[in-house]
Amino acid sequence: MENGKTKVDLTTKIRIELYLFTLIFLIIIIAGLISNETLPFWIYGLLPIGLVWFWWVYRVQEKGLFKKLTKYIEKDIKNSLQHGL
């Protein structure tokens, strides 16, 4: 607290789904190399596209949550000031 203000630092952790997605992709690649089969070309774009997709979906959800929290805190502060608390 500084000068009657409170700083709230919101952070997020990396999602386990991203690790899982990367692991599955690596298993597919290794299985293809071990079996000496050629993999379809599109499979190589799966990891970057999938990672960007998951990142984007989670980021949109996080931003929405942060906005709701900010509105709630501002509303709570306004109510406290009006009631003289």
N, C-alpha and C positions, 0 to 999 in steps of 0.2 A: 504494500500500500504506500502510495506516495501522494501527498496533498489531497487526501480524501478519495483517491481513485484506486481501483483495484484492476490489476492486469490479469486477464485470463488467457493462458496459452493453451490452445487446442492443438493436439497432435494426434496422428494416427499411426498405427503399426502396419507393417506389410502384411498382406493377407496370405493365409496358408494356401488358398486356391491357386495363387500364382506359382508357388513352389510345386504344387501338385501338377499343374498344367505343364510346367517345364520338365518334371520327372517323366510324365507320360510321353511327352514328345521325345525325350532322350531314349526311352525304352523302345519306341517305334523305330527310331533311327538305328539303334544298336541291333535290334532284331532284324532289320533290313540288311545291315552289313554282315551279320553272322550267317543269314540264310542265303546270301549272295543274290538276292532278288533286287531288281531295280524298283525304286519307290516312285510313285507318281510325282510329277514336278510340283503340283500344288501343295504337297505335304511340307515342302521346305518353307513355304510362306505361312504355314499354319501357326508356328510359334510366334513370330512377330505380330501377326494380325490378331491372334488370340490374346497375347499379352496386352496389346494396345486396347483391345475391346474390354477386357476385364478392368484395366486401369481406368478407362473412361467411365465405365458403369459405376465403379466404386467412387470415383472422384465426384461424379454428379451427385451421388447419394450423400457423400461427405459434405459437399458444399451446401446441399439442401438442409442437412442437419445443422450445420454451422449457422445458417441464416435463421432457422427456427430458434436455436439457442440464443442468438444475438437478440432477436425480437423479444424473446421471453425475458431475458435479463434487462433489456431496456424498459419493457413494460413493468417489470417488478420494481425497478428503480424509480420509475415515474410514480407508481402507486405508493411507494414508501415515502417519497417526497411530499405527495399530496396529503398523506395522513400524518406527516410530521414525525416519522420514525427515524 
